[in-house]
Amino acid sequence: MGSEAGVPMGLKFRVNLTGFFLVAFITLTISGLAAWTIDNLALSLNHRLLTKELDEYRVKITDAADVLEENGLAGVGEYVQRAKADLLETFAARAEGMFGSLAIVTTRGEVVYPRGTQSGRGLKLSCLPEMLAGGEGEMDCSMNGERQYCRYALFPEWDWLVLVSVGADRMQQTRNQFLWRVGIVFTLASALGWWLFVRMAQGVVDPVLELSRAAADISRGNWDALPEPVSRGDEIGELSRNFVRMGQRLRGAQADLTSQADSLRSANARLEAEVVDRIRAVVPDAKLVYNNSPSFNWTLNFRQQVFDAWAAEGKDISAYDRANLMSASYDDTDL
């Protein structure tokens, strides 16, 4: 009983465990690849954000310069300064909604923006010479003692170096937050995937376990244990329906055999009565003993052989009567 119950439980456990490791392997593999991809993607997105913001500033500065040029005012200092002031107000209004921090310095390193910085105070920008030499690009740079990732562009006609930067720590934090959210999504997706696998596996394992239990009950003679056939159109449903049909046929065959056995017992009883009646018609006080099994003679022959062998060996056989070796009193003895 324990063994029969243990096998189905073992099957279900192994299927669920296999599903768990399979989903875990797939999830870890995908998560590792996704983390690597997303890490690069997050860095690329940060770079693109800074590039996009610098391009927006570039467009506004270029448009302002074009307006001055079209109106012949590009060389008029008062109008140039007014255009710069208007741009700085526009930049200040948009700065809070931007990803990167805006800084504008002159080619001498004097701070133009942010406005809170005192005019003329130098910005501690370690890579200013490289930026001025490059004119436009991107690089990691130390700004006021903090490591920054910068996108920059030089506008010589305005004596401006425009930088859009983000702290390396902030970029790392943004990346980690993004990866954390992705990790949560993958964890939930993994749990959902394993749950779906278990549900699908149950659709296969549970009908098989039901058939296994029914077969065990039928083997013990419980013909009422036949399960209801599974109404499915796949192989599991076909297996269930074939099992039920087989069980029904076996149950019918067993009922027929039982009926035939009962008929034979009735016929034997009638035959015995007829034989007794005919014999007693001739010998009224006859006592009848009969045996219709050849095993009686086989057993008697075996006992006679053992009896004779013991006698030849000189073993004490005084407790046995060779003429009556089939006596029931000898059934529990060494013989």
Secondary structure, DSSP 8 states (H G I E B T S, - for coil): -HHHHHHHHHHHHHHHHHHHHHHHHHHHHHHHHHHHHHHHHHHHHHHHHHHHHHHHHHHHHHHHHHHHHHTT-TT-HHHHHHHHHHHHHHHHHHHTT-SSEEEEE-TT-BEEESTTS-TT-B--BTTHHHHHHHSEEEEEEEETTEEEEEEEEEEGGGTEEEEEEEEHHHHHHHHHHHHHHHHHHHHHHHHHHHHHHHHHHHHHHHHHHHHHHHHHHHHTT-GGG-------SSHHHHHHHHHHHHHHHHHHHHHHHHHHHHHHHHHHHHHHHHHHHHHHHH-TT--------THHHHHHHHHHHHHHHHHHHT---TT--GGGTT-GGGTTS--
